[in-house]
Amino acid sequence: MMINIDKSKKQVQEKTKEVEAEETVAKGKLESATAIKNDCDEALKKVMPIYHAAMRAVDSLNKNDITELKGFKQPPQGALLVIKTLCLMFAIPGEKSKADPKQLDYWEPAKKKLLTPELLKKCQNYEKDTIPLTLIEQLKPIIEEPGY
């Protein structure tokens, strides 16, 4: 009987060591996950007001606004930045600029493919929760420009 008790104690001690090791790993993963969550929460605090402002702006637009914008021969710089953003978001490629072949022009493709009556609905129904990280990285410098 004593042999069985000693054997059981030994098994319990081994199992305890295994569980403690797993607990240490789990605590490390929890700390990492908490840090990531906190980083995401901070990023959301910065981004959500911008998102809500953009949605209010889209909601205030109407088809006449799009028609008016489309009528510009050369729109203001801020409008061009927004057009570039929308082209990237809706995968409308830019064309080589006539003025500077090293630059892409998004205005002409936008007038043909983006500035349509469906644009408002496309913006309202845009899948914001599935934006690829590569697109976010492309948009970041544009959105951070002072004239945006």
Contact map, one row per residue, 1 for C-alpha under 8 A:
1111100000000000000000000000000000000000000000000000000000000000000000000000000000000000000000000000000000000000000000000000000000000000000000000000
1111110000000000000000000000000000000000000000000000000000000000000000000000000000000000000000000000000000000000000000000000000000000000000000000000
1111111000000000000000000000000000000000000000000000000000000000000000000000000000000000000000000000000000000000000000000000000000000000000000000000
1111111100000000000000000000000000000000000000000000000000000000000000000000000000000000000000000000000000000000000000000000000000000000000000000000
1111111110000000000000000000000000000000000000000000000000000000000000000000000000000000000000000000000000000000000000000000000000000000000000000000
0111111111000000000000000000000000000000000000000000000000000000000000000000000000000000000000000000000000000000000000000000000000000000000000000000
0011111111100000000000000000000000000000000000000000000000000000000000000000000000000000000000000000000000000000000000000000000000000000000000000000
0001111111110000000000000000000000000000000000000000000000000000000000000000000000000000000000000000000000000000000000000000000000000000000000000000
0000111111111000000000000000000000000000000000000000000000000000000000000000000000000000000000000000000000000000000000000000000000000000000000000000
0000011111111100000000000000000000000000000000000000000000000000000000000000000000000000000000000000000000000000000000000000000000000000000000000000
0000001111111110000000000000000000000000000000000000000000000000000000000000000000000000000000000000000000000000000000000000000000000000000000000000
0000000111111111000000000000000000000000000000000000000000000000000000000000000000000000000000000000000000000000000000000000000000000000000000000000
0000000011111111100000000000000000000000000000000000000000000000000000000000000000000000000000000000000000000000000000000000000000000000000000000000
0000000001111111110000000000000000000000000000000000000000000000000000000000000000000000000000000000000000000000000000000000000000000000000000000000
0000000000111111111000000000000000000000000000000000000000000000000000000000000000000000000000000000000000000000000000000000000000000000000000000000
0000000000011111111100000000000000000000000000000000000000000000000000000000000000000000000000000000000000000000000000000000000000000000000000000000
0000000000001111111110000000000000000000000000000000000000000000000000000000000000000000000000000000000000000000000000000000000000000000000000000000
0000000000000111111111000000000000000000000000000000000000000000000000000000000000000000000000000000000000000000000000000000000000000000000000000000
0000000000000011111111100000000000000000000000000000000000000000000000000000000000000000000000000000000000000000000000000000000000000000000000000000
0000000000000001111111110000000000000000000000000000000000000000000000000000000000000000000000000000000000000000000000000000000000000000000000000000
0000000000000000111111111000000000000000000000000000000000000000000000000000000000000000000000000000000000000000000000000000000000000000000000000000
0000000000000000011111111100000000000000000000000000000000000000000000000000000000000000000000000000000000000000000000000000000000000000000000000000
0000000000000000001111111110000000000000000000000000000000000000000000000000000000000000000000000000000000000000000000000000000000000000000000000000
0000000000000000000111111111000000000000000000000000000000000000000000000000000000000000000000000000000000000000000000000000000000000000000000000000
0000000000000000000011111111100000000000000000000000000000000000000000000000000000000000000000000000000000000000000000000000000000000000000000000000
0000000000000000000001111111110000000000000000000000000000000000000000000000000000000000000000000000000000000000000000000000000000000000000000000000
0000000000000000000000111111111000000000000000000000000000000000000000000000000000000000000000000000000000000000000000000000000000000000000000000000
0000000000000000000000011111111100000000000000000000000000000000000000000000000000000000000000000000000000000000000000000000000000000000000000000000
0000000000000000000000001111111110000000000000000000000000000000000000000000000000000000000000000000000000000000000000000000000000000000000000000000
0000000000000000000000000111111111000000000000000000000000000000000000000000000000000000000000000000000000000000000000000000000000000000000000000000
0000000000000000000000000011111111100000000000000000000000000000000000000000000000000000000000000000000000000000000000000000000000000000000000000000
0000000000000000000000000001111111110000000000000000000000000000000000000000000000000000000000000000000000000000000000000000000000000000000000000000
0000000000000000000000000000111111111000000000000000000000000000000000000000000000000000000000000000000000000000000000000000000000000000000000000000
0000000000000000000000000000011111111100000000000000000000000000000000000000000000000000000000000000000000000000000000000000000000000000000000000000
0000000000000000000000000000001111111110000000000000000000000000000000000000000000000000000000000000000000000000000000000000000000000000000000000000
0000000000000000000000000000000111111111000000000000000000000000000000000000000000000000000000000000000000000000000000000000000000000000000000000000
0000000000000000000000000000000011111111100000000000000000000000000000000000000000000000000000000000000000000000000000000000000000000000000000000000
0000000000000000000000000000000001111111110000000000000000000000000000000000000000000000000000000000000000000000000000000000000000000000000000000000
0000000000000000000000000000000000111111111000000000000000000000000000000000000000000000000000000000000000000000000000000000000000000000000000000000
0000000000000000000000000000000000011111111100000000000000000000000000000000000000000000000000000000000000000000000000000000000000000000000000000000
0000000000000000000000000000000000001111111110000000000000000000000000000000000000000000000000000000000000000000000000000000000000000000000000000000
0000000000000000000000000000000000000111111111000000000000000000000000000000000000000000000000000000000000000000000000000000000000000000000000000000
0000000000000000000000000000000000000011111111100000000000000000000000000000000000000000000000000000000000000000000000000000000000000000000000000000
0000000000000000000000000000000000000001111111110000000000000000000000000000000000000000000000000000000000000000000000000000000000000000000000000000
0000000000000000000000000000000000000000111111111000000000000000000000000000000000000000000000000000000000000000000000000000000000000000000000000000
0000000000000000000000000000000000000000011111111100000000000000000000000000000000000000000000000000000000000000000000000000000000000000000000000000
0000000000000000000000000000000000000000001111111110000000000000000000000000000000000000000000000000000000000000000000000000000000000000000000000000
0000000000000000000000000000000000000000000111111111000000000000000000000000000000000000000000000000000000000000000000000000000000000000000000000000
0000000000000000000000000000000000000000000011111111100000000000000000000000000000000000000000000000000000000000000000000000000000000000000000000000
0000000000000000000000000000000000000000000001111111110000000000000000000000000000000000000000000000000000000000000000000000000000000000000000000000
0000000000000000000000000000000000000000000000111111111000000000000000000000000000000000000000000000000000000000000000000000000000000000000000000000
0000000000000000000000000000000000000000000000011111111100000000000000000000000000000000000000000000000000000000000000000000000000000000000000000000
0000000000000000000000000000000000000000000000001111111110000000000000000000000000000000000000000000000000000000000000000000000000000000000000000000
0000000000000000000000000000000000000000000000000111111111000000000000000000000000000000000000000000000000000000000000000000000000000000000000000000
0000000000000000000000000000000000000000000000000011111111100000000000000000000000000000000000000000000000000000000000000001000000000000000000000000
0000000000000000000000000000000000000000000000000001111111110000000000000000000000000000000000000000000000000000000000000000000000000000000000000000
0000000000000000000000000000000000000000000000000000111111111000000000000000000000000000000000000000000000000000000000000000000000000000000000000000
0000000000000000000000000000000000000000000000000000011111111000000000000000000000000000000000000000000000000000000000010011000000000000000000000000
0000000000000000000000000000000000000000000000000000001111111100000000000000000000000000000000000000000000000000000000010001000000000000000000000000
0000000000000000000000000000000000000000000000000000000111111100000000000000000000000000000000000000000000000000000000000000000000000000000000000000
0000000000000000000000000000000000000000000000000000000011111110110000000000000000000000000000000000000000000000000000010000000000000000000000000000
0000000000000000000000000000000000000000000000000000000000111111110000000000000000000000000000000000000000000000000000010000000000000000000000000000
0000000000000000000000000000000000000000000000000000000000001111111000000000000000000000000000000000000000000000000010010000000000000000000000000000
0000000000000000000000000000000000000000000000000000000000000111111100000000000000000000000000000000000000000000000000000000000000000000000000000000
0000000000000000000000000000000000000000000000000000000000001111111110000000000000000000000000000000000000000000000000000000000000000000000000000000
0000000000000000000000000000000000000000000000000000000000001111111111000000000000000000000000000000000000000000001110000000000000000000000000000000
0000000000000000000000000000000000000000000000000000000000000011111111100000000000000000000000000000000000000000001000000000000000000000000000000000
0000000000000000000000000000000000000000000000000000000000000001111111110000000000000000000000000000000000000000000000000000000000000000000000000000
0000000000000000000000000000000000000000000000000000000000000000111111110010000000000000000000000000000000000000000000000000000000000000000000000000
0000000000000000000000000000000000000000000000000000000000000000011111110000000000000000000000000000000000000010001000000000000000000000000000000000
0000000000000000000000000000000000000000000000000000000000000000001111111000000000000000000000000000000000000000000000000000000000000000000000000000
0000000000000000000000000000000000000000000000000000000000000000000111111110000000000000000000000000000000000000000000000000000000000000000000000000
0000000000000000000000000000000000000000000000000000000000000000000000111110000000000000000000000000000000000000000000000000000000000000000000000000
0000000000000000000000000000000000000000000000000000000000000000000000011111000000000000000000000000000000000000000000000000000000000000000000000000
0000000000000000000000000000000000000000000000000000000000000000000010011111101100000000000000000000000000000000000000000000000000000000000000000000
0000000000000000000000000000000000000000000000000000000000000000000000000111111100000000000000000000000000000000000000000000000000000000000000000000
0000000000000000000000000000000000000000000000000000000000000000000000000011111110000000000000000000000000000000000000000000000000000000000000000010
0000000000000000000000000000000000000000000000000000000000000000000000000001111111000000000000000000000000000000000000000000000000000000000000000011
0000000000000000000000000000000000000000000000000000000000000000000000000011111111100000000000000000000000000000000000000000000000000000000000000001
0000000000000000000000000000000000000000000000000000000000000000000000000011111111110000000000000000000001100000000000000000000000000000000000000000
0000000000000000000000000000000000000000000000000000000000000000000000000000111111111000000000000000000000000000000000000000000000000000000001100011
0000000000000000000000000000000000000000000000000000000000000000000000000000011111111100000000000000000000000000000000000000000000000000000000000001
0000000000000000000000000000000000000000000000000000000000000000000000000000001111111110000000000000000001100100000000000000000000000000000000000000
0000000000000000000000000000000000000000000000000000000000000000000000000000000111111111000000000000000001100000000000000000000000000000000000000000
0000000000000000000000000000000000000000000000000000000000000000000000000000000011111111100000000000000000000000000000000000000000000000001001000000
0000000000000000000000000000000000000000000000000000000000000000000000000000000001111111110000000000000000000000010000000000000000000000000000000000
0000000000000000000000000000000000000000000000000000000000000000000000000000000000111111111111000000000001000100010000000000000000000000000000000000
0000000000000000000000000000000000000000000000000000000000000000000000000000000000011111111110000000000000000000000000000000000000000010001000000000
0000000000000000000000000000000000000000000000000000000000000000000000000000000000001111111100000000000000000000000000000000000000000010000000000000
0000000000000000000000000000000000000000000000000000000000000000000000000000000000000111111100000000000000000000000000000000000000000000000000000000
0000000000000000000000000000000000000000000000000000000000000000000000000000000000000011111110000000000000000000000000000000000000000000000000000000
0000000000000000000000000000000000000000000000000000000000000000000000000000000000000011111111000000000000001100110000000000000000000000000000000000
0000000000000000000000000000000000000000000000000000000000000000000000000000000000000011001111100000000001001000000000000000000000000000000000000000
0000000000000000000000000000000000000000000000000000000000000000000000000000000000000010000111110000000111101000000000000000000000000000000000000000
0000000000000000000000000000000000000000000000000000000000000000000000000000000000000000000011111000000111011000000000000000000000000000000000000000
0000000000000000000000000000000000000000000000000000000000000000000000000000000000000000000001111101111110000000000000000000000000000000000000000000
0000000000000000000000000000000000000000000000000000000000000000000000000000000000000000000000111111111110000000000000000000000000000000000000000000
0000000000000000000000000000000000000000000000000000000000000000000000000000000000000000000000011111100000000000000000000000000000000000000000000000
0000000000000000000000000000000000000000000000000000000000000000000000000000000000000000000000001111100000000000000000000000000000000000000000000000
0000000000000000000000000000000000000000000000000000000000000000000000000000000000000000000000011111111000000000000000000000000000000000000000000000
0000000000000000000000000000000000000000000000000000000000000000000000000000000000000000000000011111111100000000000000000000000000000000000000000000
0000000000000000000000000000000000000000000000000000000000000000000000000000000000000000000000011001111100000000000000000000000000000000000000000000
0000000000000000000000000000000000000000000000000000000000000000000000000000000000000000000000011001111110000000000000000000000000000000000000000000
0000000000000000000000000000000000000000000000000000000000000000000000000000000000000000000001111000111111000000000000000000000000000000000000000000
0000000000000000000000000000000000000000000000000000000000000000000000000000000000000000000001111000001111111000000000000000000000000000000000000000
0000000000000000000000000000000000000000000000000000000000000000000000000000000100110010000011100000000111111100000000000000000000000000000000000000
0000000000000000000000000000000000000000000000000000000000000000000000000000000100110000000001000000000011111110000000000000000000000000000000000000
0000000000000000000000000000000000000000000000000000000000000000000000000000000000000000000000100000000011111111000000000000000000000000000000000000
0000000000000000000000000000000000000000000000000000000000000000000000000000000000000000000111100000000011111111110000000000000000000000000000000000
0000000000000000000000000000000000000000000000000000000000000000000000000000000000100010000100000000000001111111111000000000000000000000000000000000
0000000000000000000000000000000000000000000000000000000000000000000001000000000000000000000000000000000000111111111100000000000000000000000000000000
0000000000000000000000000000000000000000000000000000000000000000000000000000000000000000000000000000000000011111111000000000000000000000000000000000
0000000000000000000000000000000000000000000000000000000000000000000000000000000000000000000100000000000000001111111100000000000000000000000000000000
0000000000000000000000000000000000000000000000000000000000000000000000000000000000000110000100000000000000001111111100100000000000000000000000000000
0000000000000000000000000000000000000000000000000000000000000000011001000000000000000000000000000000000000000111111110100000000000000000000000000000
0000000000000000000000000000000000000000000000000000000000000000010000000000000000000000000000000000000000000010111111100000000000000000000000000000
0000000000000000000000000000000000000000000000000000000000000010010000000000000000000000000000000000000000000000001111110000000000000000000000000000
0000000000000000000000000000000000000000000000000000000000000000000000000000000000000000000000000000000000000000000111111100000000000000000000000000
0000000000000000000000000000000000000000000000000000000000000000000000000000000000000000000000000000000000000000011111111110000000000000000000000000
0000000000000000000000000000000000000000000000000000000001101110000000000000000000000000000000000000000000000000000011111111000000000000000000000000
0000000000000000000000000000000000000000000000000000000000000000000000000000000000000000000000000000000000000000000001111111100000000000000000000000
0000000000000000000000000000000000000000000000000000000000000000000000000000000000000000000000000000000000000000000001111111110000000000000000000000
0000000000000000000000000000000000000000000000000000000001000000000000000000000000000000000000000000000000000000000000111111110000000000000000000000
0000000000000000000000000000000000000000000000000000001001100000000000000000000000000000000000000000000000000000000000011111110000000000000000000000
0000000000000000000000000000000000000000000000000000000000000000000000000000000000000000000000000000000000000000000000001111111000000000000000000000
0000000000000000000000000000000000000000000000000000000000000000000000000000000000000000000000000000000000000000000000000111111100000000000000000000
0000000000000000000000000000000000000000000000000000000000000000000000000000000000000000000000000000000000000000000000000000111111100000000000000000
0000000000000000000000000000000000000000000000000000000000000000000000000000000000000000000000000000000000000000000000000000011111100000000000000000
0000000000000000000000000000000000000000000000000000000000000000000000000000000000000000000000000000000000000000000000000000001111100000000000000000
0000000000000000000000000000000000000000000000000000000000000000000000000000000000000000000000000000000000000000000000000000001111110000000000000000
0000000000000000000000000000000000000000000000000000000000000000000000000000000000000000000000000000000000000000000000000000001111111011000000000000
0000000000000000000000000000000000000000000000000000000000000000000000000000000000000000000000000000000000000000000000000000000001111111000000000000
0000000000000000000000000000000000000000000000000000000000000000000000000000000000000000000000000000000000000000000000000000000000111111100000000000
0000000000000000000000000000000000000000000000000000000000000000000000000000000000000000000000000000000000000000000000000000000000011111110000000000
0000000000000000000000000000000000000000000000000000000000000000000000000000000000000001100000000000000000000000000000000000000000111111111000000000
0000000000000000000000000000000000000000000000000000000000000000000000000000000000000000000000000000000000000000000000000000000000111111111100000000
0000000000000000000000000000000000000000000000000000000000000000000000000000000000000000000000000000000000000000000000000000000000001111111110000000
0000000000000000000000000000000000000000000000000000000000000000000000000000000000000000000000000000000000000000000000000000000000000111111111000000
0000000000000000000000000000000000000000000000000000000000000000000000000000000000001001000000000000000000000000000000000000000000000011111111100000
0000000000000000000000000000000000000000000000000000000000000000000000000000000000000000000000000000000000000000000000000000000000000001111111110000
0000000000000000000000000000000000000000000000000000000000000000000000000000000000000000000000000000000000000000000000000000000000000000111111111000
0000000000000000000000000000000000000000000000000000000000000000000000000000000010001000000000000000000000000000000000000000000000000000011111111001
0000000000000000000000000000000000000000000000000000000000000000000000000000000010000000000000000000000000000000000000000000000000000000001111111001
0000000000000000000000000000000000000000000000000000000000000000000000000000000000000000000000000000000000000000000000000000000000000000000111111101
0000000000000000000000000000000000000000000000000000000000000000000000000000000000000000000000000000000000000000000000000000000000000000000011111111
0000000000000000000000000000000000000000000000000000000000000000000000000000000000000000000000000000000000000000000000000000000000000000000000011111
0000000000000000000000000000000000000000000000000000000000000000000000000000110010000000000000000000000000000000000000000000000000000000000000001111
0000000000000000000000000000000000000000000000000000000000000000000000000000011011000000000000000000000000000000000000000000000000000000000001111111
